[in-house]
Structures are given as structure tokens and as C-alpha cells.
Amino acid sequence: MSFIGRVIRGIVKIVTSIFKGLSKEIKQLVPIAIAIGDAVKLAIDNPISGSLIQFLLDAVKTAIPGKFDDAIIDAAFAKLKANLGKILIDLRLVESIAETDDPEEMLKLILAQFKFSSDTQYNLFIHDFVILVTEAVADGELTWTEILSIQEVLYKHPEILE
């Protein structure tokens, strides 16, 4: 194995150790936040009829069936809706959504803004969105660095969740 491979394997071990040391609730909420980001990607790429929040909720429940109680996923979405304004401020999207307080309408405006963005802007948005959602659902128990590390490792090594 190359030097870089050994370094990456060491990083994965460290992040896995951090993840395993988290509370049970946070261990459950982090993958849900990542699944929300994946659901946002689906919503950007596909026309949605009906409630966007319900679409995201259904997509998350489909993506992680049986792993988590629906009540935990519902709680994560409640935290998302409660923190959506702060997330939008942090993403610097306030100007585009300043006219509404409705989370459903906020999400529609966000998706409209990023649907036709460059690939780089799109990827940055999804990445930052997932970090901010994770921060919101973790209630301050994780630092930005921990979230970033855990997010990357879980995307590449989902078996850690099992």
C-alpha cells in the first residue's frame, strides 16, 4: 500500500473512532442529514409535484429503510425546518428567499437557484447544505471539522453505519 493509501486508511480509522464515540442519537442523525442532501440532489434533478418537504422526507425514508425509526427521521426534519432560515443565511441565499417564511417555499426557491448552476456551484451547495443540516440536527454536539470528516468517510464507507 502506498504512503497516501496508509494515510487515508489512518484518517478513516480516526474518523470511524470519532463516529463510534458519538451518542446514539447523533449516530442516527448524521446519516439522515446526509440522506437529506442526497434527496435534495434528487429534487434538483427531477420535477416535483406536491410538497417538496414531503418528497425529501419520503426520499430519506426510502434511502434508509429499516435502519432508523420514522420518529427519528421526523425529528431530524423538524430540526431542519426549524433551522432552515439560519442554514439559508449561512449559505448566503437570504436575498433569494427574503420574501417568505414558509419552509416549503424556501426550499423551492433554493432548488430553483441551483438547478441551473455550474457543476462546481451545485457540488459546493450540496456539500455545505449537508454540513449545515448535520450541524442543525446534531444540536451543536459536533464541530464543523468533525461533521466534514464524518460526512466524507460515511459517503465513501457506508459500512461504518452497520
C-alpha positions as a Markdown table, in Angstrom:
| # | Residue | x | y | z |
|---|---|---|---|---|
| 1 | Met | 0.0 | 0.0 | 0.0 |
| 2 | Ser | 1.3 | 3.5 | -0.9 |
| 3 | Phe | 2.1 | 6.1 | 1.7 |
| 4 | Ile | -1.0 | 8.1 | 0.7 |
| 5 | Gly | -3.1 | 5.0 | 1.0 |
| 6 | Arg | -1.8 | 4.4 | 4.5 |
| 7 | Val | -2.5 | 8.0 | 5.5 |
| 8 | Ile | -6.1 | 7.8 | 4.1 |
| 9 | Arg | -6.7 | 4.5 | 5.9 |
| 10 | Gly | -5.4 | 6.1 | 9.2 |
| 11 | Ile | -7.8 | 9.0 | 8.7 |
| 12 | Val | -10.7 | 6.7 | 8.1 |
| 13 | Lys | -9.8 | 4.9 | 11.4 |
| 14 | Ile | -9.7 | 8.1 | 13.3 |
| 15 | Val | -13.0 | 9.4 | 11.9 |
| 16 | Thr | -14.6 | 6.0 | 12.5 |
| 17 | Ser | -13.4 | 6.2 | 16.1 |
| 18 | Ile | -14.9 | 9.7 | 16.4 |
| 19 | Phe | -18.2 | 8.5 | 14.9 |
| 20 | Lys | -18.3 | 5.4 | 17.2 |
| 21 | Gly | -17.8 | 7.7 | 20.2 |
| 22 | Leu | -20.8 | 9.8 | 19.5 |
| 23 | Ser | -24.1 | 9.5 | 21.3 |
| 24 | Lys | -26.6 | 7.1 | 19.8 |
| 25 | Glu | -28.9 | 9.9 | 18.7 |
| 26 | Ile | -26.2 | 11.7 | 16.9 |
| 27 | Lys | -25.0 | 8.5 | 15.2 |
| 28 | Gln | -28.6 | 8.2 | 13.9 |
| 29 | Leu | -29.0 | 11.8 | 12.9 |
| 30 | Val | -25.7 | 12.2 | 10.9 |
| 31 | Pro | -26.7 | 9.7 | 8.2 |
| 32 | Ile | -30.2 | 11.2 | 8.0 |
| 33 | Ala | -28.6 | 14.6 | 7.3 |
| 34 | Ile | -26.5 | 13.1 | 4.6 |
| 35 | Ala | -29.6 | 11.4 | 3.1 |
| 36 | Ile | -31.4 | 14.8 | 3.1 |
| 37 | Gly | -28.6 | 16.2 | 1.0 |
| 38 | Asp | -28.9 | 13.2 | -1.4 |
| 39 | Ala | -32.7 | 13.8 | -1.5 |
| 40 | Val | -32.1 | 17.5 | -2.4 |
| 41 | Lys | -29.9 | 16.3 | -5.3 |
| 42 | Leu | -32.9 | 14.2 | -6.5 |
| 43 | Ala | -35.2 | 17.1 | -6.1 |
| 44 | Ile | -33.0 | 19.4 | -8.1 |
| 45 | Asp | -32.7 | 16.8 | -10.9 |
| 46 | Asn | -36.3 | 15.7 | -11.0 |
| 47 | Pro | -39.6 | 17.6 | -11.3 |
| 48 | Ile | -41.6 | 17.5 | -8.1 |
| 49 | Ser | -45.3 | 17.7 | -7.8 |
| 50 | Gly | -46.7 | 18.3 | -4.4 |
| 51 | Ser | -44.9 | 19.1 | -1.2 |
| 52 | Leu | -41.1 | 19.4 | -1.6 |
| 53 | Ile | -40.6 | 18.7 | 2.1 |
| 54 | Gln | -42.7 | 15.5 | 1.8 |
| 55 | Phe | -40.7 | 14.5 | -1.2 |
| 56 | Leu | -37.5 | 14.9 | 0.7 |
| 57 | Leu | -38.9 | 13.1 | 3.7 |
| 58 | Asp | -40.1 | 10.2 | 1.5 |
| 59 | Ala | -36.8 | 10.0 | -0.3 |
| 60 | Val | -34.9 | 9.8 | 3.0 |
| 61 | Lys | -37.2 | 7.1 | 4.4 |
| 62 | Thr | -36.7 | 5.2 | 1.1 |
| 63 | Ala | -32.9 | 5.6 | 1.2 |
| 64 | Ile | -32.5 | 4.3 | 4.7 |
| 65 | Pro | -35.4 | 1.9 | 5.2 |
| 66 | Gly | -35.5 | -0.1 | 8.4 |
| 67 | Lys | -32.3 | 1.5 | 9.8 |
| 68 | Phe | -34.0 | 4.2 | 11.8 |
| 69 | Asp | -37.4 | 4.7 | 13.3 |
| 70 | Asp | -39.5 | 7.1 | 11.4 |
| 71 | Ala | -39.8 | 9.2 | 14.5 |
| 72 | Ile | -36.1 | 9.9 | 14.4 |
| 73 | Ile | -36.3 | 10.9 | 10.8 |
| 74 | Asp | -39.3 | 13.1 | 11.5 |
| 75 | Ala | -37.4 | 14.7 | 14.4 |
| 76 | Ala | -34.5 | 15.4 | 12.0 |
| 77 | Phe | -36.9 | 17.1 | 9.6 |
| 78 | Ala | -38.4 | 19.1 | 12.3 |
| 79 | Lys | -34.9 | 20.4 | 13.2 |
| 80 | Leu | -34.3 | 21.1 | 9.5 |
| 81 | Lys | -37.4 | 23.1 | 9.2 |
| 82 | Ala | -36.7 | 25.0 | 12.4 |
| 83 | Asn | -33.2 | 25.8 | 11.3 |
| 84 | Leu | -33.8 | 26.4 | 7.6 |
| 85 | Gly | -33.6 | 30.2 | 7.9 |
| 86 | Lys | -30.2 | 30.0 | 9.6 |
| 87 | Ile | -29.0 | 27.5 | 7.0 |
| 88 | Leu | -30.0 | 29.8 | 4.2 |
| 89 | Ile | -28.2 | 32.7 | 5.8 |
| 90 | Asp | -25.1 | 30.6 | 6.2 |
| 91 | Leu | -25.4 | 29.6 | 2.5 |
| 92 | Arg | -25.8 | 33.3 | 1.6 |
| 93 | Leu | -29.2 | 32.7 | 0.0 |
| 94 | Val | -31.1 | 35.2 | 2.0 |
| 95 | Glu | -31.7 | 37.6 | -0.8 |
| 96 | Ser | -33.4 | 35.0 | -2.9 |
| 97 | Ile | -35.8 | 33.9 | -0.1 |
| 98 | Ala | -36.3 | 37.1 | 1.8 |
| 99 | Glu | -40.0 | 37.3 | 0.8 |
| 100 | Thr | -41.1 | 34.1 | 2.5 |
| 101 | Asp | -41.1 | 32.4 | 5.9 |
| 102 | Asp | -42.6 | 29.2 | 4.6 |
| 103 | Pro | -40.0 | 26.3 | 4.6 |
| 104 | Glu | -41.7 | 24.7 | 1.6 |
| 105 | Glu | -41.4 | 27.8 | -0.5 |
| 106 | Met | -37.8 | 28.4 | 0.8 |
| 107 | Leu | -36.7 | 25.0 | -0.4 |
| 108 | Lys | -38.4 | 25.5 | -3.8 |
| 109 | Leu | -36.5 | 28.8 | -4.3 |
| 110 | Ile | -33.2 | 27.2 | -3.3 |
| 111 | Leu | -33.7 | 24.4 | -5.7 |
| 112 | Ala | -34.6 | 26.8 | -8.5 |
| 113 | Gln | -31.5 | 28.8 | -7.9 |
| 114 | Phe | -29.2 | 25.7 | -8.0 |
| 115 | Lys | -30.9 | 23.8 | -10.7 |
| 116 | Phe | -29.1 | 25.7 | -13.5 |
| 117 | Ser | -25.9 | 26.5 | -11.6 |
| 118 | Ser | -22.4 | 25.2 | -12.7 |
| 119 | Asp | -21.4 | 21.8 | -11.5 |
| 120 | Thr | -18.9 | 23.4 | -9.1 |
| 121 | Gln | -21.6 | 25.6 | -7.5 |
| 122 | Tyr | -24.0 | 22.7 | -7.4 |
| 123 | Asn | -21.5 | 20.4 | -5.6 |
| 124 | Leu | -20.5 | 23.2 | -3.2 |
| 125 | Phe | -24.1 | 23.9 | -2.4 |
| 126 | Ile | -24.9 | 20.2 | -1.6 |
| 127 | His | -21.8 | 19.7 | 0.4 |
| 128 | Asp | -22.3 | 22.8 | 2.5 |
| 129 | Phe | -26.1 | 22.2 | 2.8 |
| 130 | Val | -25.4 | 18.7 | 4.2 |
| 131 | Ile | -22.9 | 20.1 | 6.7 |
| 132 | Leu | -25.3 | 22.8 | 7.9 |
| 133 | Val | -28.2 | 20.3 | 8.2 |
| 134 | Thr | -25.9 | 18.0 | 10.2 |
| 135 | Glu | -24.9 | 20.8 | 12.4 |
| 136 | Ala | -28.6 | 21.7 | 13.0 |
| 137 | Val | -29.7 | 18.2 | 13.8 |
| 138 | Ala | -26.7 | 17.5 | 16.0 |
| 139 | Asp | -27.7 | 20.4 | 18.2 |
| 140 | Gly | -24.1 | 21.7 | 18.5 |
| 141 | Glu | -22.6 | 18.3 | 19.6 |
| 142 | Leu | -20.3 | 18.2 | 16.5 |
| 143 | Thr | -17.7 | 20.7 | 15.3 |
| 144 | Trp | -17.6 | 21.8 | 11.7 |
| 145 | Thr | -14.4 | 19.7 | 11.2 |
| 146 | Glu | -16.0 | 16.6 | 12.8 |
| 147 | Ile | -19.0 | 17.0 | 10.5 |
| 148 | Leu | -16.9 | 17.4 | 7.4 |
| 149 | Ser | -14.7 | 14.4 | 8.3 |
| 150 | Ile | -17.6 | 12.2 | 9.2 |
| 151 | Gln | -19.6 | 13.2 | 6.1 |
| 152 | Glu | -16.7 | 12.3 | 3.8 |
| 153 | Val | -15.9 | 9.0 | 5.5 |
| 154 | Leu | -19.6 | 7.9 | 5.6 |
| 155 | Tyr | -20.0 | 8.8 | 1.9 |
| 156 | Lys | -17.1 | 6.6 | 1.0 |
| 157 | His | -17.5 | 3.9 | 3.7 |
| 158 | Pro | -21.3 | 3.5 | 4.5 |
| 159 | Glu | -20.5 | 0.1 | 6.1 |
| 160 | Ile | -19.4 | 2.1 | 9.2 |
| 161 | Leu | -23.1 | 2.5 | 10.0 |
| 162 | Glu | -23.7 | -1.2 | 10.3 |
